[in-house]
């Protein structure tokens, strides 16, 4: 588990991923719009390729849930499905932590109340700029 955590941390330090912070700043309206655009683009790709829907994340967007940032959730996660099927539950927290690291690269905080890995009914994602105090 320690080696997997080290690998995930090293992966997040790749220059290409670090460049994400230059392109996306969630503290700016344009940065949050880019995050939303990326997620909607992924959802649109799945709609255009239904043969992959059973093996991917399912996107549920709610633009009204919060005043600040961008929110969506999944009710299906291929990492969760695989880990539960194959008995690798111990890797799920490490995989979920990558979401927080990705948010930080985009100058965002990820607020999350539930994960499928934690036996929740959804994995929720609420991205807010990391300089926003008391997000709503």
N, CA, C and O atoms as CSV, one atom per row, in Angstrom:
chain,resi,resn,atom,element,x,y,z
A,1,UNK,N,N,0.822,-1.185,0.000
A,1,UNK,CA,C,0.000,0.000,0.000
A,1,UNK,C,C,0.871,1.256,0.000
A,1,UNK,O,O,0.550,2.247,-0.655
A,2,UNK,N,N,1.974,1.198,0.742
A,2,UNK,CA,C,2.877,2.354,0.774
A,2,UNK,C,C,3.465,2.621,-0.605
A,2,UNK,O,O,3.615,3.772,-1.016
A,3,UNK,N,N,3.796,1.546,-1.313
A,3,UNK,CA,C,4.355,1.719,-2.659
A,3,UNK,C,C,3.317,2.307,-3.612
A,3,UNK,O,O,3.649,3.161,-4.434
A,4,UNK,N,N,2.080,1.867,-3.512
A,4,UNK,CA,C,1.028,2.409,-4.361
A,4,UNK,C,C,0.804,3.889,-4.063
A,4,UNK,O,O,0.606,4.687,-4.979
A,5,UNK,N,N,0.836,4.252,-2.792
A,5,UNK,CA,C,0.679,5.658,-2.416
A,5,UNK,C,C,1.835,6.490,-2.975
A,5,UNK,O,O,1.621,7.598,-3.465
A,6,UNK,N,N,3.050,5.963,-2.904
A,6,UNK,CA,C,4.222,6.660,-3.452
A,6,UNK,C,C,4.091,6.839,-4.957
A,6,UNK,O,O,4.391,7.909,-5.485
A,7,UNK,N,N,3.646,5.803,-5.645
A,7,UNK,CA,C,3.458,5.877,-7.095
A,7,UNK,C,C,2.425,6.939,-7.443
A,7,UNK,O,O,2.628,7.719,-8.373
A,8,UNK,N,N,1.321,6.976,-6.708
A,8,UNK,CA,C,0.279,7.959,-7.012
A,8,UNK,C,C,0.781,9.377,-6.764
A,8,UNK,O,O,0.446,10.291,-7.517
A,9,UNK,N,N,1.575,9.569,-5.725
A,9,UNK,CA,C,2.130,10.898,-5.443
A,9,UNK,C,C,3.137,11.302,-6.520
A,9,UNK,O,O,3.157,12.457,-6.947
A,10,UNK,N,N,3.966,10.365,-6.958
A,10,UNK,CA,C,4.931,10.670,-8.016
A,10,UNK,C,C,4.220,10.981,-9.324
A,10,UNK,O,O,4.637,11.875,-10.060
A,11,UNK,N,N,3.160,10.259,-9.616
A,11,UNK,CA,C,2.391,10.502,-10.831
A,11,UNK,C,C,1.836,11.924,-10.845
A,11,UNK,O,O,1.838,12.588,-11.882
A,12,UNK,N,N,1.365,12.383,-9.702
A,12,UNK,CA,C,0.772,13.711,-9.623
A,12,UNK,C,C,1.813,14.820,-9.774
A,12,UNK,O,O,1.452,15.982,-9.961
A,13,UNK,N,N,3.095,14.476,-9.696
A,13,UNK,CA,C,4.139,15.487,-9.858
A,13,UNK,C,C,4.683,15.531,-11.285
A,13,UNK,O,O,5.622,16.280,-11.557
A,14,UNK,N,N,4.115,14.746,-12.200
A,14,UNK,CA,C,4.545,14.795,-13.598
A,14,UNK,C,C,4.343,16.203,-14.139
A,14,UNK,O,O,3.330,16.837,-13.842
A,15,UNK,N,N,5.287,16.700,-14.927
A,15,UNK,CA,C,5.172,18.067,-15.457
A,15,UNK,C,C,3.865,18.325,-16.205
A,15,UNK,O,O,3.294,19.408,-16.086
A,16,UNK,N,N,3.391,17.359,-16.963
A,16,UNK,CA,C,2.146,17.566,-17.709
A,16,UNK,C,C,0.980,17.827,-16.759
A,16,UNK,O,O,0.150,18.697,-17.022
A,17,UNK,N,N,0.915,17.092,-15.676
A,17,UNK,CA,C,-0.161,17.305,-14.707
A,17,UNK,C,C,0.030,18.618,-13.950
A,17,UNK,O,O,-0.938,19.324,-13.669
A,18,UNK,N,N,1.268,18.939,-13.627
A,18,UNK,CA,C,1.525,20.208,-12.939
A,18,UNK,C,C,1.144,21.390,-13.820
A,18,UNK,O,O,0.759,22.443,-13.312
A,19,UNK,N,N,1.248,21.224,-15.140
A,19,UNK,CA,C,0.867,22.293,-16.071
A,19,UNK,C,C,-0.627,22.601,-15.982
A,19,UNK,O,O,-1.074,23.678,-16.375
A,20,UNK,N,N,-1.387,21.647,-15.464
A,20,UNK,CA,C,-2.821,21.861,-15.299
A,20,UNK,C,C,-3.069,23.113,-14.460
A,20,UNK,O,O,-4.020,23.856,-14.706
A,21,UNK,N,N,-2.209,23.340,-13.471
A,21,UNK,CA,C,-2.354,24.511,-12.610
A,21,UNK,C,C,-2.117,25.817,-13.339
A,21,UNK,O,O,-2.614,26.864,-12.924
A,22,UNK,N,N,-1.359,25.760,-14.421
A,22,UNK,CA,C,-1.145,26.953,-15.235
A,22,UNK,C,C,-2.347,27.225,-16.123
A,22,UNK,O,O,-2.636,28.373,-16.461
A,23,UNK,N,N,-3.041,26.167,-16.497
A,23,UNK,CA,C,-4.171,26.297,-17.415
A,23,UNK,C,C,-5.508,26.465,-16.683
A,23,UNK,O,O,-6.436,27.084,-17.202
A,24,UNK,N,N,-5.591,25.910,-15.479
A,24,UNK,CA,C,-6.860,25.928,-14.750
A,24,UNK,C,C,-6.643,26.480,-13.352
A,24,UNK,O,O,-5.916,25.901,-12.546
A,25,UNK,N,N,-7.279,27.600,-13.080
A,25,UNK,CA,C,-7.235,28.191,-11.753
A,25,UNK,C,C,-8.676,28.337,-11.274
A,25,UNK,O,O,-9.403,29.222,-11.725
A,26,UNK,N,N,-9.076,27.469,-10.366
A,26,UNK,CA,C,-10.460,27.426,-9.898
A,26,UNK,C,C,-10.870,28.676,-9.126
A,26,UNK,O,O,-12.046,28.850,-8.806
A,27,UNK,N,N,-9.911,29.543,-8.827
A,27,UNK,CA,C,-10.254,30.798,-8.167
A,27,UNK,C,C,-10.773,31.841,-9.153
A,27,UNK,O,O,-11.274,32.893,-8.756
A,28,UNK,N,N,-10.649,31.537,-10.429
A,28,UNK,CA,C,-11.164,32.420,-11.473
A,28,UNK,C,C,-12.410,31.788,-12.080
A,28,UNK,O,O,-12.522,30.565,-12.166
A,29,UNK,N,N,-13.334,32.626,-12.495
A,29,UNK,CA,C,-14.559,32.121,-13.110
A,29,UNK,C,C,-14.232,31.254,-14.322
A,29,UNK,O,O,-14.868,30.223,-14.541
A,30,UNK,N,N,-13.240,31.672,-15.109
A,30,UNK,CA,C,-12.854,30.900,-16.293
A,30,UNK,C,C,-12.273,29.540,-15.914
A,30,UNK,O,O,-12.460,28.563,-16.640
A,31,UNK,N,N,-11.573,29.469,-14.789
A,31,UNK,CA,C,-11.006,28.198,-14.332
A,31,UNK,C,C,-12.082,27.212,-13.917
A,31,UNK,O,O,-12.019,26.030,-14.255
A,32,UNK,N,N,-13.064,27.703,-13.186
A,32,UNK,CA,C,-14.159,26.825,-12.769
A,32,UNK,C,C,-14.954,26.381,-13.997
A,32,UNK,O,O,-15.432,25.248,-14.062
A,33,UNK,N,N,-15.087,27.280,-14.960
A,33,UNK,CA,C,-15.793,26.927,-16.198
A,33,UNK,C,C,-15.041,25.829,-16.948
A,33,UNK,O,O,-15.664,24.964,-17.563
A,34,UNK,N,N,-13.721,25.855,-16.903
A,34,UNK,CA,C,-12.930,24.804,-17.567
A,34,UNK,C,C,-13.126,23.456,-16.892
A,34,UNK,O,O,-13.209,22.428,-17.564
A,35,UNK,N,N,-13.200,23.457,-15.570
A,35,UNK,CA,C,-13.456,22.202,-14.849
A,35,UNK,C,C,-14.809,21.644,-15.273
A,35,UNK,O,O,-14.929,20.460,-15.590
A,36,UNK,N,N,-15.823,22.500,-15.275
A,36,UNK,CA,C,-17.165,22.073,-15.673
A,36,UNK,C,C,-17.158,21.559,-17.112
A,36,UNK,O,O,-17.775,20.538,-17.414
A,37,UNK,N,N,-16.468,22.260,-17.983
A,37,UNK,CA,C,-16.412,21.859,-19.389
A,37,UNK,C,C,-15.761,20.482,-19.546
A,37,UNK,O,O,-16.229,19.660,-20.333
A,38,UNK,N,N,-14.685,20.232,-18.799
A,38,UNK,CA,C,-14.020,18.920,-18.860
A,38,UNK,C,C,-14.970,17.801,-18.450
A,38,UNK,O,O,-15.045,16.767,-19.113
A,39,UNK,N,N,-15.692,18.012,-17.356
A,39,UNK,CA,C,-16.589,16.967,-16.859
A,39,UNK,C,C,-17.764,16.754,-17.808
A,39,UNK,O,O,-18.155,15.615,-18.063
A,40,UNK,N,N,-18.323,17.833,-18.327
A,40,UNK,CA,C,-19.428,17.703,-19.282
A,40,UNK,C,C,-18.948,17.045,-20.578
A,40,UNK,O,O,-19.693,16.294,-21.207
A,41,UNK,N,N,-17.723,17.324,-20.969
A,41,UNK,CA,C,-17.156,16.698,-22.172
A,41,UNK,C,C,-17.018,15.190,-21.964
A,41,UNK,O,O,-17.341,14.408,-22.858
A,42,UNK,N,N,-16.540,14.781,-20.787
A,42,UNK,CA,C,-16.424,13.352,-20.482
A,42,UNK,C,C,-17.796,12.678,-20.504
A,42,UNK,O,O,-17.947,11.574,-21.028
A,43,UNK,N,N,-18.787,13.348,-19.933
A,43,UNK,CA,C,-20.146,12.799,-19.916
A,43,UNK,C,C,-20.691,12.687,-21.336
A,43,UNK,O,O,-21.343,11.699,-21.673
A,44,UNK,N,N,-20.430,13.685,-22.163
A,44,UNK,CA,C,-20.900,13.655,-23.556
A,44,UNK,C,C,-20.228,12.522,-24.326
A,44,UNK,O,O,-20.861,11.871,-25.156
A,45,UNK,N,N,-18.951,12.289,-24.053
A,45,UNK,CA,C,-18.249,11.195,-24.725
A,45,UNK,C,C,-18.922,9.859,-24.384
A,45,UNK,O,O,-19.117,9.013,-25.257
A,46,UNK,N,N,-19.271,9.682,-23.111
A,46,UNK,CA,C,-19.947,8.441,-22.708
A,46,UNK,C,C,-21.310,8.309,-23.373
A,46,UNK,O,O,-21.706,7.209,-23.758
A,47,UNK,N,N,-22.023,9.407,-23.512
A,47,UNK,CA,C,-23.317,9.357,-24.198
A,47,UNK,C,C,-23.141,8.930,-25.653
A,47,UNK,O,O,-23.981,8.217,-26.201
A,48,UNK,N,N,-22.055,9.366,-26.272
A,48,UNK,CA,C,-21.783,9.020,-27.671
A,48,UNK,C,C,-21.213,7.610,-27.825
A,48,UNK,O,O,-21.173,7.073,-28.932
A,49,UNK,N,N,-20.775,7.016,-26.725
A,49,UNK,CA,C,-20.183,5.671,-26.741
A,49,UNK,C,C,-20.847,4.808,-25.673
A,49,UNK,O,O,-20.201,4.435,-24.694
A,50,UNK,N,N,-22.116,4.489,-25.846
A,50,UNK,CA,C,-22.858,3.772,-24.799
A,50,UNK,C,C,-22.289,2.395,-24.459
A,50,UNK,O,O,-22.581,1.854,-23.392
A,51,UNK,N,N,-21.491,1.829,-25.344
A,51,UNK,CA,C,-20.911,0.511,-25.065
A,51,UNK,C,C,-19.960,0.545,-23.863
A,51,UNK,O,O,-19.622,-0.506,-23.318
A,52,UNK,N,N,-19.527,1.737,-23.444
A,52,UNK,CA,C,-18.616,1.860,-22.307
A,52,UNK,C,C,-19.317,2.272,-21.018
A,52,UNK,O,O,-18.682,2.321,-19.964
A,53,UNK,N,N,-20.600,2.566,-21.080
A,53,UNK,CA,C,-21.315,3.079,-19.907
A,53,UNK,C,C,-21.284,2.125,-18.714
A,53,UNK,O,O,-21.185,2.567,-17.569
A,54,UNK,N,N,-21.365,0.847,-18.969
A,54,UNK,CA,C,-21.371,-0.113,-17.868
A,54,UNK,C,C,-20.008,-0.235,-17.191
A,54,UNK,O,O,-19.899,-0.806,-16.106
A,55,UNK,N,N,-18.964,0.304,-17.836
A,55,UNK,CA,C,-17.599,0.159,-17.339
A,55,UNK,C,C,-16.961,1.478,-16.961
A,55,UNK,O,O,-15.743,1.554,-16.801
A,56,UNK,N,N,-17.752,2.500,-16.819
A,56,UNK,CA,C,-17.204,3.827,-16.541
A,56,UNK,C,C,-17.957,4.488,-15.403
A,56,UNK,O,O,-18.835,3.891,-14.780
A,57,UNK,N,N,-17.591,5.736,-15.147
A,57,UNK,CA,C,-18.298,6.546,-14.173
A,57,UNK,C,C,-19.581,7.052,-14.816
A,57,UNK,O,O,-19.629,7.238,-16.032
A,58,UNK,N,N,-20.598,7.274,-14.035
A,58,UNK,CA,C,-21.814,7.906,-14.557
A,58,UNK,C,C,-21.904,9.300,-13.936
A,58,UNK,O,O,-21.746,9.469,-12.727
A,59,UNK,N,N,-22.153,10.257,-14.759
A,59,UNK,CA,C,-22.125,11.654,-14.337
A,59,UNK,C,C,-23.532,12.151,-14.012
A,59,UNK,O,O,-24.475,11.923,-14.770
A,60,UNK,N,N,-23.655,12.825,-12.887
A,60,UNK,CA,C,-24.906,13.488,-12.489
A,60,UNK,C,C,-24.530,14.902,-12.052
A,60,UNK,O,O,-23.866,15.094,-11.033
A,61,UNK,N,N,-24.959,15.873,-12.827
A,61,UNK,CA,C,-24.615,17.268,-12.558
A,61,UNK,C,C,-25.770,17.965,-11.857
A,61,UNK,O,O,-26.935,17.685,-12.136
A,62,UNK,N,N,-25.441,18.874,-10.944
A,62,UNK,CA,C,-26.454,19.669,-10.267
A,62,UNK,C,C,-25.900,21.080,-10.092
A,62,UNK,O,O,-25.152,21.357,-9.155
A,63,UNK,N,N,-26.276,21.951,-10.997
A,63,UNK,CA,C,-25.784,23.335,-10.997
A,63,UNK,C,C,-26.434,24.165,-9.885
A,63,UNK,O,O,-25.996,25.283,-9.614
A,64,UNK,N,N,-27.473,23.628,-9.241
A,64,UNK,CA,C,-28.201,24.393,-8.232
A,64,UNK,C,C,-27.838,24.011,-6.796
A,64,UNK,O,O,-28.283,24.668,-5.855
A,65,UNK,N,N,-27.052,22.980,-6.621
A,65,UNK,CA,C,-26.765,22.476,-5.278
A,65,UNK,C,C,-25.959,23.455,-4.424
A,65,UNK,O,O,-26.177,23.555,-3.217
A,66,UNK,N,N,-25.024,24.180,-5.055
A,66,UNK,CA,C,-24.161,25.119,-4.336
A,66,UNK,C,C,-24.079,26.438,-5.093
A,66,UNK,O,O,-24.187,26.472,-6.319
A,67,UNK,N,N,-23.888,27.509,-4.357
A,67,UNK,CA,C,-23.696,28.816,-4.982
A,67,UNK,C,C,-22.284,28.954,-5.542
A,67,UNK,O,O,-22.081,29.572,-6.587
A,68,UNK,N,N,-21.315,28.378,-4.844
A,68,UNK,CA,C,-19.915,28.484,-5.235
A,68,UNK,C,C,-19.445,27.195,-5.892
A,68,UNK,O,O,-19.901,26.103,-5.553
A,69,UNK,N,N,-18.533,27.341,-6.831
A,69,UNK,CA,C,-17.866,26.182,-7.402
A,69,UNK,C,C,-18.703,25.368,-8.367
A,69,UNK,O,O,-19.640,25.863,-8.994
A,70,UNK,N,N,-18.335,24.112,-8.464
A,70,UNK,CA,C,-18.954,23.184,-9.416
A,70,UNK,C,C,-19.174,21.848,-8.722
A,70,UNK,O,O,-18.283,21.341,-8.041
A,71,UNK,N,N,-20.376,21.275,-8.897
A,71,UNK,CA,C,-20.747,20.036,-8.212
A,71,UNK,C,C,-21.237,18.988,-9.206
A,71,UNK,O,O,-21.942,19.299,-10.166
A,72,UNK,N,N,-20.847,17.746,-8.954
A,72,UNK,CA,C,-21.413,16.593,-9.641
A,72,UNK,C,C,-21.201,15.374,-8.752
A,72,UNK,O,O,-20.471,15.431,-7.763
A,73,UNK,N,N,-21.841,14.283,-9.113
A,73,UNK,CA,C,-21.606,13.036,-8.385
A,73,UNK,C,C,-21.725,11.845,-9.332
A,73,UNK,O,O,-22.269,11.937,-10.432
A,74,UNK,N,N,-21.193,10.733,-8.853
A,74,UNK,CA,C,-21.283,9.449,-9.552
A,74,UNK,C,C,-22.055,8.478,-8.676
A,74,UNK,O,O,-22.006,8.559,-7.448
A,75,UNK,N,N,-22.762,7.566,-9.309
A,75,UNK,CA,C,-23.333,6.439,-8.569
A,75,UNK,C,C,-22.671,5.132,-9.008
A,75,UNK,O,O,-23.010,4.051,-8.526
A,76,UNK,N,N,-21.737,5.259,-9.916
A,76,UNK,CA,C,-21.018,4.094,-10.445
A,76,UNK,C,C,-19.562,4.484,-10.654
A,76,UNK,O,O,-19.276,5.528,-11.240
A,77,UNK,N,N,-18.641,3.652,-10.179
A,77,UNK,CA,C,-17.205,3.903,-10.308
A,77,UNK,C,C,-16.511,2.593,-10.663
A,77,UNK,O,O,-16.612,1.626,-9.909
A,78,UNK,N,N,-15.809,2.537,-11.792
A,78,UNK,CA,C,-15.163,1.290,-12.174
A,78,UNK,C,C,-14.062,0.871,-11.202
A,78,UNK,O,O,-13.820,-0.324,-11.035
A,79,UNK,N,N,-13.401,1.813,-10.568
A,79,UNK,CA,C,-12.374,1.453,-9.583
A,79,UNK,C,C,-13.011,0.752,-8.391
A,79,UNK,O,O,-12.500,-0.259,-7.910
A,80,UNK,N,N,-14.121,1.291,-7.922
A,80,UNK,CA,C,-14.850,0.697,-6.808
A,80,UNK,C,C,-15.370,-0.693,-7.195
A,80,UNK,O,O,-15.237,-1.647,-6.429
A,81,UNK,N,N,-15.952,-0.794,-8.365
A,81,UNK,CA,C,-16.501,-2.076,-8.824
A,81,UNK,C,C,-15.411,-3.141,-8.891
A,81,UNK,O,O,-15.587,-4.254,-8.397
A,82,UNK,N,N,-14.275,-2.786,-9.511
A,82,UNK,CA,C,-13.168,-3.734,-9.651
A,82,UNK,C,C,-12.613,-4.139,-8.283
A,82,UNK,O,O,-12.421,-5.325,-8.013
A,83,UNK,N,N,-12.357,-3.156,-7.428
A,83,UNK,CA,C,-11.766,-3.450,-6.126
A,83,UNK,C,C,-12.673,-4.352,-5.290
A,83,UNK,O,O,-12.192,-5.260,-4.613
A,84,UNK,N,N,-13.960,-4.109,-5.334
A,84,UNK,CA,C,-14.892,-4.945,-4.567
A,84,UNK,C,C,-14.985,-6.359,-5.151
A,84,UNK,O,O,-15.035,-7.343,-4.413
A,85,UNK,N,N,-15.006,-6.442,-6.468
A,85,UNK,CA,C,-15.111,-7.745,-7.134
A,85,UNK,C,C,-13.868,-8.597,-6.902
A,85,UNK,O,O,-13.963,-9.805,-6.688
A,86,UNK,N,N,-12.701,-7.956,-6.947
A,86,UNK,CA,C,-11.439,-8.691,-6.876
A,86,UNK,C,C,-10.807,-8.714,-5.484
A,86,UNK,O,O,-9.756,-9.326,-5.289
A,87,UNK,N,N,-11.445,-8.047,-4.512
A,87,UNK,CA,C,-10.935,-8.080,-3.144
A,87,UNK,C,C,-9.773,-7.135,-2.878
A,87,UNK,O,O,-8.874,-7.462,-2.104
A,88,UNK,N,N,-9.783,-5.980,-3.505
A,88,UNK,CA,C,-8.721,-4.994,-3.314
A,88,UNK,C,C,-9.250,-3.732,-2.630
A,88,UNK,O,O,-8.901,-2.623,-3.036
A,89,UNK,N,N,-10.061,-3.878,-1.631
A,89,UNK,CA,C,-10.685,-2.734,-0.970
A,89,UNK,C,C,-9.658,-1.775,-0.367
A,89,UNK,O,O,-9.924,-0.578,-0.248
A,90,UNK,N,N,-8.491,-2.291,0.012
A,90,UNK,CA,C,-7.493,-1.438,0.642
A,90,UNK,C,C,-6.904,-0.388,-0.307
A,90,UNK,O,O,-6.314,0.591,0.150
A,91,UNK,N,N,-7.058,-0.582,-1.618
A,91,UNK,CA,C,-6.511,0.407,-2.557
A,91,UNK,C,C,-7.471,1.574,-2.792
A,91,UNK,O,O,-7.053,2.626,-3.275
A,92,UNK,N,N,-8.732,1.405,-2.463
A,92,UNK,CA,C,-9.715,2.445,-2.763
A,92,UNK,C,C,-9.412,3.800,-2.101
A,92,UNK,O,O,-9.537,4.824,-2.773
A,93,UNK,N,N,-9.025,3.855,-0.831
A,93,UNK,CA,C,-8.712,5.174,-0.261
A,93,UNK,C,C,-7.575,5.887,-1.001
A,93,UNK,O,O,-7.595,7.110,-1.132
A,94,UNK,N,N,-6.609,5.146,-1.474
A,94,UNK,CA,C,-5.501,5.747,-2.219
A,94,UNK,C,C,-6.006,6.299,-3.549
A,94,UNK,O,O,-5.613,7.392,-3.958
A,95,UNK,N,N,-6.858,5.562,-4.212
A,95,UNK,CA,C,-7.409,6.029,-5.486
A,95,UNK,C,C,-8.283,7.268,-5.277
A,95,UNK,O,O,-8.237,8.203,-6.077
A,96,UNK,N,N,-9.070,7.276,-4.218
A,96,UNK,CA,C,-9.930,8.430,-3.932
A,96,UNK,C,C,-9.100,9.658,-3.557
A,96,UNK,O,O,-9.498,10.782,-3.863
A,97,UNK,N,N,-7.965,9.466,-2.906
A,97,UNK,CA,C,-7.097,10.591,-2.540
A,97,UNK,C,C,-6.567,11.326,-3.763
A,97,UNK,O,O,-6.259,12.515,-3.682
A,98,UNK,N,N,-6.458,10.646,-4.883
A,98,UNK,CA,C,-5.975,11.288,-6.111
A,98,UNK,C,C,-6.906,12.432,-6.504
A,98,UNK,O,O,-6.452,13.429,-7.066
A,99,UNK,N,N,-8.192,12.305,-6.218
A,99,UNK,CA,C,-9.143,13.380,-6.534
A,99,UNK,C,C,-8.782,14.673,-5.801
A,99,UNK,O,O,-8.889,15.760,-6.369
A,100,UNK,N,N,-8.358,14.558,-4.551
A,100,UNK,CA,C,-7.965,15.740,-3.777
A,100,UNK,C,C,-6.685,16.358,-4.344
A,100,UNK,O,O,-6.544,17.580,-4.400
A,101,UNK,N,N,-5.771,15.512,-4.756
A,101,UNK,CA,C,-4.511,16.001,-5.328
A,101,UNK,C,C,-4.749,16.691,-6.672
A,101,UNK,O,O,-4.129,17.710,-6.976
A,102,UNK,N,N,-5.652,16.126,-7.468
A,102,UNK,CA,C,-5.995,16.738,-8.749
A,102,UNK,C,C,-6.646,18.097,-8.519
A,102,UNK,O,O,-6.340,19.056,-9.228
A,103,UNK,N,N,-7.529,18.190,-7.550
A,103,UNK,CA,C,-8.167,19.467,-7.221
A,103,UNK,C,C,-7.113,20.500,-6.844
A,103,UNK,O,O,-7.175,21.644,-7.294
A,104,UNK,N,N,-6.157,20.108,-6.032
A,104,UNK,CA,C,-5.116,21.039,-5.600
A,104,UNK,C,C,-4.308,21.562,-6.791
A,104,UNK,O,O,-3.915,22.728,-6.805
A,105,UNK,N,N,-4.060,20.712,-7.785
A,105,UNK,CA,C,-3.337,21.155,-8.979
A,105,UNK,C,C,-4.095,22.263,-9.702
A,105,UNK,O,O,-3.489,23.110,-10.358
A,106,UNK,N,N,-5.423,22.256,-9.579
A,106,UNK,CA,C,-6.263,23.246,-10.257
A,106,UNK,C,C,-6.617,24.414,-9.326
A,106,UNK,O,O,-7.547,25.171,-9.603
A,107,UNK,N,N,-5.875,24.557,-8.228
A,107,UNK,CA,C,-6.114,25.626,-7.253
A,107,UNK,C,C,-7.522,25.526,-6.668
A,107,UNK,O,O,-8.196,26.533,-6.454
A,108,UNK,N,N,-7.942,24.305,-6.417
A,108,UNK,CA,C,-9.284,24.057,-5.891
A,108,UNK,C,C,-9.200,23.210,-4.635
A,108,UNK,O,O,-8.207,22.530,-4.376
A,109,UNK,N,N,-10.263,23.274,-3.872
A,109,UNK,CA,C,-10.478,22.341,-2.770
A,109,UNK,C,C,-11.622,21.433,-3.197
A,109,UNK,O,O,-12.594,21.879,-3.806
A,110,UNK,N,N,-11.491,20.180,-2.873
A,110,UNK,CA,C,-12.559,19.224,-3.123
A,110,UNK,C,C,-13.257,18.958,-1.802
A,110,UNK,O,O,-12.644,18.503,-0.836
A,111,UNK,N,N,-14.540,19.245,-1.776
A,111,UNK,CA,C,-15.362,18.915,-0.617
A,111,UNK,C,C,-16.161,17.674,-0.983
A,111,UNK,O,O,-16.792,17.601,-2.038
A,112,UNK,N,N,-16.114,16.715,-0.092
A,112,UNK,CA,C,-16.761,15.434,-0.378
A,112,UNK,C,C,-17.372,14.905,0.907
A,112,UNK,O,O,-16.712,14.835,1.943
A,113,UNK,N,N,-18.644,14.535,0.823
A,113,UNK,CA,C,-19.326,13.944,1.975
A,113,UNK,C,C,-19.420,12.430,1.875
A,113,UNK,O,O,-19.479,11.738,2.891
A,114,UNK,N,N,-19.433,11.908,0.633
A,114,UNK,CA,C,-19.670,10.476,0.446
A,114,UNK,C,C,-18.769,9.918,-0.657
A,114,UNK,O,O,-18.406,10.618,-1.602
A,115,UNK,N,N,-18.426,8.662,-0.511
A,115,UNK,CA,C,-17.772,7.924,-1.592
A,115,UNK,C,C,-18.384,6.536,-1.678
A,115,UNK,O,O,-18.841,5.982,-0.678
A,116,UNK,N,N,-18.389,5.993,-2.859
A,116,UNK,CA,C,-18.807,4.603,-3.028
A,116,UNK,C,C,-17.833,3.688,-2.292
A,116,UNK,O,O,-18.233,2.674,-1.721
A,117,UNK,N,N,-16.566,4.051,-2.310
A,117,UNK,CA,C,-15.544,3.259,-1.613
A,117,UNK,C,C,-15.831,3.178,-0.118
A,117,UNK,O,O,-15.522,2.174,0.525
A,118,UNK,N,N,-16.418,4.229,0.429
A,118,UNK,CA,C,-16.774,4.258,1.843
A,118,UNK,C,C,-18.189,3.761,2.103
A,118,UNK,O,O,-18.779,4.060,3.141
A,119,UNK,N,N,-18.727,3.007,1.162
A,119,UNK,CA,C,-20.065,2.423,1.239
A,119,UNK,C,C,-21.186,3.448,1.116
A,119,UNK,O,O,-22.316,3.186,1.528
A,120,UNK,N,N,-20.876,4.620,0.549
A,120,UNK,CA,C,-21.919,5.600,0.277
A,120,UNK,C,C,-22.674,5.234,-0.989
A,120,UNK,O,O,-22.272,4.333,-1.726
A,121,UNK,N,N,-23.752,5.926,-1.231
A,121,UNK,CA,C,-24.539,5.684,-2.444
A,121,UNK,C,C,-24.013,6.480,-3.628
A,121,UNK,O,O,-24.365,6.203,-4.775
A,122,UNK,N,N,-23.162,7.479,-3.348
A,122,UNK,CA,C,-22.572,8.318,-4.395
A,122,UNK,C,C,-21.131,8.651,-4.035
A,122,UNK,O,O,-20.710,8.537,-2.884
A,123,UNK,N,N,-20.389,9.066,-5.057
A,123,UNK,CA,C,-19.120,9.779,-4.869
A,123,UNK,C,C,-19.426,11.206,-5.268
A,123,UNK,O,O,-19.718,11.487,-6.430
A,124,UNK,N,N,-19.360,12.101,-4.306
A,124,UNK,CA,C,-19.702,13.483,-4.625
A,124,UNK,C,C,-18.439,14.335,-4.762
A,124,UNK,O,O,-17.437,14.125,-4.079
A,125,UNK,N,N,-18.532,15.293,-5.663
A,125,UNK,CA,C,-17.426,16.187,-5.979
A,125,UNK,C,C,-17.945,17.615,-5.971
A,125,UNK,O,O,-18.784,17.985,-6.793
A,126,UNK,N,N,-17.445,18.409,-5.044
A,126,UNK,CA,C,-17.766,19.829,-5.032
A,126,UNK,C,C,-16.440,20.569,-5.042
A,126,UNK,O,O,-15.737,20.636,-4.033
A,127,UNK,N,N,-16.113,21.120,-6.199
A,127,UNK,CA,C,-14.873,21.864,-6.370
A,127,UNK,C,C,-15.131,23.340,-6.105
A,127,UNK,O,O,-16.068,23.927,-6.644
A,128,UNK,N,N,-14.289,23.925,-5.270
A,128,UNK,CA,C,-14.364,25.347,-4.951
A,128,UNK,C,C,-12.933,25.876,-5.005
A,128,UNK,O,O,-11.995,25.181,-4.614
A,129,UNK,N,N,-12.767,27.103,-5.487
A,129,UNK,CA,C,-11.442,27.710,-5.499
A,129,UNK,C,C,-10.813,27.653,-4.120
A,129,UNK,O,O,-11.498,27.840,-3.115
A,130,UNK,N,N,-9.510,27.395,-4.064
A,130,UNK,CA,C,-8.866,27.217,-2.760
A,130,UNK,C,C,-8.711,28.517,-1.977
A,130,UNK,O,O,-8.250,28.491,-0.836
A,131,UNK,N,N,-9.084,29.649,-2.564
A,131,UNK,CA,C,-9.055,30.919,-1.839
A,131,UNK,C,C,-10.442,31.356,-1.374
A,131,UNK,O,O,-10.590,32.390,-0.723
A,132,UNK,N,N,-11.452,30.561,-1.714
A,132,UNK,CA,C,-12.826,30.890,-1.307
A,132,UNK,C,C,-13.009,30.522,0.163
A,132,UNK,O,O,-12.814,29.375,0.568
A,133,UNK,N,N,-13.385,31.521,0.942
A,133,UNK,CA,C,-13.658,31.275,2.362
A,133,UNK,C,C,-15.148,31.052,2.570
A,133,UNK,O,O,-15.971,31.753,1.982
A,134,UNK,N,N,-15.490,30.100,3.387
A,134,UNK,CA,C,-16.889,29.776,3.715
A,134,UNK,C,C,-17.736,29.548,2.460
A,134,UNK,O,O,-18.715,30.262,2.241
A,135,UNK,N,N,-17.371,28.568,1.640
A,135,UNK,CA,C,-18.157,28.319,0.424
A,135,UNK,C,C,-19.580,27.919,0.731
A,135,UNK,O,O,-19.875,27.297,1.751
A,136,UNK,N,N,-20.453,28.296,-0.187
A,136,UNK,CA,C,-21.882,28.004,-0.039
A,136,UNK,C,C,-22.339,27.152,-1.197
A,136,UNK,O,O,-23.512,26.789,-1.270
